[in-house]
Amino acid sequence: AVGINAEYGGFSFACSPALVTSLKGSDNTTLGIKMQNYQLQAYNVIDSSFAESMQCVNWISKGAWMGVTTGLLMVVVLVLSVMMLMSVSTPDRFESSKSKCLIIPHEH
């Protein structure tokens, strides 16, 4: 039986910058873990070697993310405002000098 696999030959995740995790104890001692140049691969390990790796760097900068989210917000506001404008309808009756006065009841 042939299985369907989403990965082609495996995929691993590598990080070269240091990763520091620390915990502070009750007696002011600090316990930390520092990892440098590590690589992880969860599945499709062939012959105990890593597959092609993806570096853990940011693909999109913070400024680009801000631009994308601001642009999406502006598009949402534009779409909502156009929908509101399209839902405006004209009155069914108009007041003219020859017809009876138009009275619009209102509540206080």
N, C-alpha and C positions, 0 to 999 in steps of 0.2 A: 504494500500500500504506500502510496506517495502522499506525504503530508504537506500541507500548505504552510510556508514559513514566511513571516513578514520581513525578516532580516536576510540579507544576502551575505553569507559568509561571516556573520557576527558583527558586532559593533561594540566598541569600548569607549569609556569616558576617562580622560586623563587631565590632571591638573598639575601644573608646575609651581604656581605660587603657594606659599605656606598657608595652611589652614590651622587656625589656633582656636581651640575650645577650652575654656577654663571654668572651673567651679571654685567658689570661695567657701571654705569650711567655717565652722562655728568658732574655731580658735585662730582666725585670721590667716590660715594657711591656704595656699592656692594650688589646686591640682589642675594640670593642663595637659592637653594632647596637641602635638604639633606634627603635621604630616607634610612632607615635601616630595614632589615628583611621584605622586601615586597614580595608579591606573586601575580602573574597575571594569569588569565585564561580567554581566549576570548570567548569560547563557551563550550557547554556540561556541564554547571553548574547544578549539581543535588542537590536539597535540600539546596541551599545556602552554600555549602561547596566545598572546593577545591579538585581536584583529585590529583593523584600522581604527584609530582613536580620534575622538572629537575633543578639542581643547575646551576648557571651561572659561572661555572669555565671553564678554558681552557681545552679542551680535548687533544689537541696536543700542545706541547711547541713550542716556537719560533725556537729553534734549530732543532726540528723535521721537522717543516715546511720548514726551509732552506734546510735541507737534501732532502726532497721530491722534492722541486722545482729544486734543483741542479741536482738531479738524473733524473728528467724528461727532463731538458735541455740537459743533456749529452746523453740521449737516442735519443732525437730529432736530435742532431748533428750526432750521430752514424748512424741513419737511413738515414739522408740526405747524409752523406759521402758514405755509401754503395750504395745508389741509383746513386750517381755520378760515382762511380767506375764501376758499372754495365753498365752504359751508354757509357763507353769508347769502341770504336770499332777499329779494325785493319784496315789499309789502304787496298783499293781494289787492288792496283798494287804495286809491289815491284821492285826495281832497281836490275838488274843483269848485269854481265859483258858481256853477249852475246846479250842483247837487247839494244834498243835505250835508251838513257839517259832519266830519268824521270824529266820533267820540271814542277815545281809548280809555276804558276803565282801568283803574289801578287801585291797589290796596295800600293802606297806611301802615 
